[in-house]
């Protein structure tokens, strides 16, 4: 490893806290999915219109999709096409995605949650305060990277996880 003469990056305590929150939420999904029977994995998630397993894999894939949006926001780059989906194009994408996940095993879903979660946790932890505060114009108005982590990434995980719990008859205890 090469030594650098430049000062080490300043660690953002806010980014570390967001990374920890994301990791804890993802770990909660992983722990829950690990308890599912094969029948529960294949059962219908009525709120989502697909199987529990397909929703779990959607959560894991969403880590990377939303991570790409966050990366663009943090760097001030143009947003990827995923950020410009309408409700109709988003529904079409989700249906194609669900078809691709059909028949996958619980073990495969767990691997995706672990792999994608670790990748995104490291990305979040490395963000600077400047990157967290950087705003991007959207159809709803300007939004910061930090707000997208809260309202996009963490909300996406929670909403879909709640649907999975409900589908198998184990709703969240709040």
LINRATA-V511165 format. One line per field, one symbol per residue. phi: phi as a letter, one per 40 degrees, with the letter a starting at -180 (. if undefined). psi: psi as a letter, one per 30 degrees, with the letter a starting at -180 (. if undefined). burial: # if it has 16 or more other C-alpha atoms within 10 Angstrom, else .. Layout:
BEGIN
phi=???
psi=???
burial=???
END
This chain:
BEGIN
phi=.ccbcccccccccccccccccccccccccdccccccccccdcccbdccgacddcccccdcccdcccdccccccccgccccddcbccdcccccdcccccdccdgcccccccccccccccdcdccccccccccccdbbcbcchcbcdccccccbcccddcccccccdcccgbcccb
psi=kkkkfllkkkkjeeeeeeeeeeeeeeeeeeeeeffkleeeeflkjeffglleeeeeeeeeeeeeeeeeeeeeeefglkkleffgkleeeeeeeeeeeeeffkflleeeeeeeeeeeeeeeeeeeffkleeeefklkklffakkleeeeeefdeeeeeeeeeeeeeeeggilkj.
burial=...........#.###.###.##.###.##..#......######....#########################....##..#..........#..##..#...##..##.###.###.##.#######.##.###......####.##..###.##..##.######......
END
